[in-house]
């Protein structure tokens, strides 16, 4: 039976669907700053009970960043019983208090229907408020809404503008999504060279999907000069960073001996890692290897 392998280009636009703890510094001359900073230290040490106490004290004294982090803890159930409705209340308080990350997180809750009824229109409004206020995650998510017509009229040109704003503002998912739009010619003229530049920026900034896509471009010689060794490096970086498509693609390179010495056992290990991470092509290729006894025991 012939082993069939497919090298996939991941060309999906992803919504940021998670909320994160704020750890930025603040300027203050009163005690809430101390409580806030203590909360960060406790949280980093996974002492969630004490972190919760510190954030609550600072929040009660008017520190909006502490209120935001308190909302994250309620949302995730860290140091307190999980309560998404309470998280929504706190994010709203923070947003109304002028902190744009609260608006963004509240938009995420409306997008996913967590602690509140799902409402894409309301989410889009909140992402716009966050974006206008300088929160780049809000710009990226609003771009996603325009890409797919969720809560707003579909407008891919507008999405491109928003992804560019997010990318220029340091949001690496915005760079990845903008690269995807250039690679597909969606909302802008198709430009593989520009897509490669954006995937590189995303990759260098820690976005592992950007690394995987850039690897594919080096592997196929699309937008860059073909370089299988470079592709292997990028797939490995993506795989080590938790991007299972990178593991799958790296498995292909080992299976075929492209850019690296052929090693079917290593290929099988990588397909298994991809499969365990939810990549069904990895599962399929691993099945083929077990069928033929390539790199694993025939079974």
C-alpha positions in Angstrom: 0.0 0.0 0.0 1.5 3.4 -1.0 1.9 5.9 1.8 0.1 9.1 1.0 1.2 12.3 2.5 -0.2 15.7 2.0 1.6 19.0 2.8 -1.1 21.4 4.0 -0.9 25.2 4.0 -2.8 26.4 7.0 -4.8 29.3 5.6 -7.4 30.0 8.3 -8.2 33.2 10.1 -8.3 32.6 13.8 -10.2 34.5 16.4 -8.5 35.3 19.7 -10.9 33.5 21.9 -9.2 33.7 25.3 -8.6 36.2 28.0 -5.3 36.9 29.6 -4.0 38.2 32.8 -2.7 41.8 32.6 0.8 42.2 34.0 1.7 45.7 32.8 3.0 48.3 35.2 0.9 51.2 36.5 1.7 54.6 37.8 0.1 55.1 41.2 1.0 56.6 44.6 -1.4 54.6 46.7 -1.7 51.1 48.1 -3.6 49.4 45.3 -0.5 49.4 43.2 1.3 47.3 45.9 -1.6 44.9 46.2 -1.8 44.6 42.4 1.9 43.8 42.1 1.7 41.3 44.9 -1.2 39.7 43.1 0.9 39.3 40.0 3.7 37.7 42.0 1.3 35.3 43.7 -0.3 34.4 40.4 3.1 33.7 38.7 3.9 31.4 41.6 0.5 29.7 41.1 -0.6 30.8 44.6 -4.0 31.6 43.2 -5.8 32.0 46.6 -3.4 34.8 47.7 -3.4 36.3 44.2 -7.2 36.5 44.3 -7.1 38.2 47.7 -4.6 40.8 46.5 -6.4 41.5 43.3 -9.7 41.8 45.1 -8.3 44.3 47.7 -6.8 46.4 44.9 -10.0 46.2 42.8 -12.1 47.3 45.8 -9.8 50.3 46.1 -10.3 51.3 42.5 -7.5 49.6 40.6 -9.1 48.7 37.2 -6.2 46.4 36.2 -6.7 44.4 39.4 -10.5 44.2 38.6 -9.6 42.9 35.1 -7.3 40.2 36.6 -10.0 39.3 39.1 -12.4 38.8 36.2 -9.8 36.4 34.6 -9.6 34.4 37.8 -13.4 34.1 38.0 -13.6 33.2 34.3 -11.0 30.4 34.7 -11.8 29.3 38.2 -8.3 30.1 39.6 -8.3 30.8 43.3 -12.1 31.1 43.3 -15.1 29.1 42.2 -15.6 29.5 38.4 -18.2 32.2 37.7 -18.4 33.5 34.2 -21.3 35.9 35.0 -19.1 37.5 37.7 -16.3 37.7 35.2 -18.6 39.5 32.8 -19.5 42.0 35.5 -15.9 42.8 36.2 -14.9 43.1 32.5 -17.8 45.5 32.1 -16.7 47.5 35.1 -13.2 47.7 33.7 -14.4 48.7 30.2 -16.7 51.3 31.6 -13.8 52.6 33.6 -11.8 53.3 30.4 -9.5 50.3 30.3 -9.6 48.9 26.8 -8.5 45.3 27.7 -11.7 45.0 29.7 -13.7 45.9 26.6 -11.8 43.3 24.6 -12.3 40.6 27.1 -16.0 41.4 27.4 -16.2 41.2 23.6 -14.6 37.7 23.8 -17.3 36.7 26.3 -20.1 37.9 24.0 -18.4 36.1 21.1 -18.2 32.8 22.8 -21.5 33.1 24.9 -19.6 32.7 28.2 -21.5 34.2 31.1 -23.7 36.1 28.8 -25.9 35.3 25.8 -23.9 35.1 22.6 -24.1 38.3 20.6 -21.8 38.9 17.7 -23.1 42.5 17.2 -22.3 43.4 20.8 -18.9 41.7 20.5 -18.1 43.7 17.4 -19.0 47.0 19.2 -16.7 46.1 22.1 -13.9 45.1 19.8 -14.2 48.4 18.0 -14.2 50.3 21.2 -11.1 48.4 22.3 -9.4 48.9 18.9 -10.2 52.6 18.8 -8.7 52.8 22.3 -5.4 51.2 21.3 -6.0 47.6 22.3 -4.6 45.7 19.3 -6.3 42.4 20.2 -9.5 44.2 19.7 -8.4 45.3 16.2 -7.5 41.8 15.3 -10.8 40.3 16.5 -12.8 43.0 14.8 -10.9 42.1 11.6 -12.0 38.5 12.1 -15.6 39.7 12.4 -15.4 41.6 9.1 -13.7 38.6 7.4 -16.6 36.3 8.3 -19.5 38.8 8.5 -20.1 38.1 12.2 -22.0 41.0 13.9 -21.0 43.3 11.0 -21.5 43.2 7.2 -18.7 41.1 5.6 -16.0 43.4 4.3 -12.6 41.7 3.6 -10.9 45.0 2.7 -11.9 46.4 6.1 -10.6 43.2 7.7 -7.2 43.7 5.9 -7.0 47.3 7.3 -7.7 46.0 10.8 -5.2 43.1 10.6 -2.6 45.6 9.4 -3.3 47.9 12.3 -3.1 45.0 14.8 0.1 43.8 13.2 1.7 47.2 13.1 0.7 47.5 16.8 2.6 44.4 17.7 -0.2 41.8 17.7 1.3 38.8 16.0 -2.0 37.1 15.3 -2.8 40.2 13.3 0.4 39.6 11.2 -0.5 36.0 10.7 -4.0 36.8 9.6 -2.8 39.5 7.3 -0.4 37.1 5.8 -3.2 34.7 5.2 -5.2 37.3 3.4 -2.2 38.1 1.1 -1.6 34.4 0.5 -5.3 33.9 -0.5 -5.8 37.2 -2.3 -8.7 37.9 0.0 -9.5 41.6 0.5 -6.2 42.4 -1.2 -4.2 41.4 -4.2 -2.5 38.0 -3.9 1.1 38.5 -3.0 3.1 35.4 -1.8 6.2 37.5 -1.1 4.3 39.8 1.2 2.6 36.8 2.9 6.0 35.3 3.6 7.2 38.5 5.1 4.2 38.6 7.4 4.4 35.0 8.4 8.1 35.6 9.3 7.1 38.6 11.4 4.5 36.5 13.1 6.9 33.6 13.6 9.6 35.8 15.0 7.0 37.3 17.4 6.0 33.9 18.8 3.1 32.9 16.6 3.7 29.3 15.7 1.2 29.1 12.9 3.3 31.8 11.2 6.3 29.5 11.6 4.5 26.5 10.1 3.2 28.5 7.1 6.6 30.1 6.5 8.0 26.6 6.5 5.5 25.5 3.9 6.5 28.5 1.7 10.2 27.5 2.0 9.3 23.9 1.3 7.4 24.7 -1.9 9.4 27.8 -2.9 6.4 30.0 -2.8 7.2 33.7 -2.1 10.7 32.7 -1.1 13.5 30.7 -2.6 13.0 27.0 -2.0 15.0 25.8 1.0 14.0 22.4 2.5 16.5 22.7 5.3 15.0 26.1 6.3 11.5 24.5 6.1 12.6 21.7 8.5 13.9 24.3 11.0 10.6 26.2 10.9 8.4 23.1 11.1 10.5 22.0 14.2 10.1 25.4 15.8 6.3 25.3 15.2 6.0 21.7 16.5 8.1 22.5 19.6 5.9 25.5 20.2 2.7 23.4 20.2 1.5 23.9 16.6 0.6 20.3 15.5 0.5 21.2 11.8 4.2 21.8 12.2 4.7 18.4 13.6 2.7 16.8 10.8 4.8 18.7 8.1 8.0 17.8 9.9 6.9 14.2 9.9 6.5 14.4 6.1 10.1 15.7 5.8 11.5 12.8 7.8 9.4 10.3 5.9 10.6 11.5 2.5 14.1 12.6 3.5 13.6 16.2 2.4 15.9 18.6 4.1 16.8 16.0 6.7 18.1 12.5 6.7 15.2 10.0 6.1 14.0 8.5 9.3 10.6 6.8 9.3 10.7 6.1 13.0 11.0 9.8 13.7 8.3 10.5 11.1 5.9 8.1 12.9 6.6 9.8 16.2 5.8 13.2 14.7 2.6 11.9 13.1 1.6 10.5 16.5 2.3 13.9 18.1 0.2 15.6 15.5 -2.6 13.1 15.8 -2.7 13.3 19.6 -2.9 17.1 19.2 -6.0 16.8 16.9 -4.5 16.8 13.4 -6.4 14.1 11.6 -3.9 14.0 8.7 -1.3 13.0 11.3 -3.6 10.2 12.4 -4.1 9.1 8.8 -0.4 9.0 8.0 0.3 7.1 11.2 -2.3 4.5 10.1 -0.6 4.1 6.8 2.8 3.5 8.6 1.3 0.9 10.9 -0.3 -0.8 7.8 3.0 -1.0 6.0 5.3 -1.4 9.0 7.2 1.8 8.1 9.0 3.2 11.2 6.7 1.2 13.5 5.6 -2.3 14.0 3.3 -3.6 11.3 -0.1 -3.8 12.9 
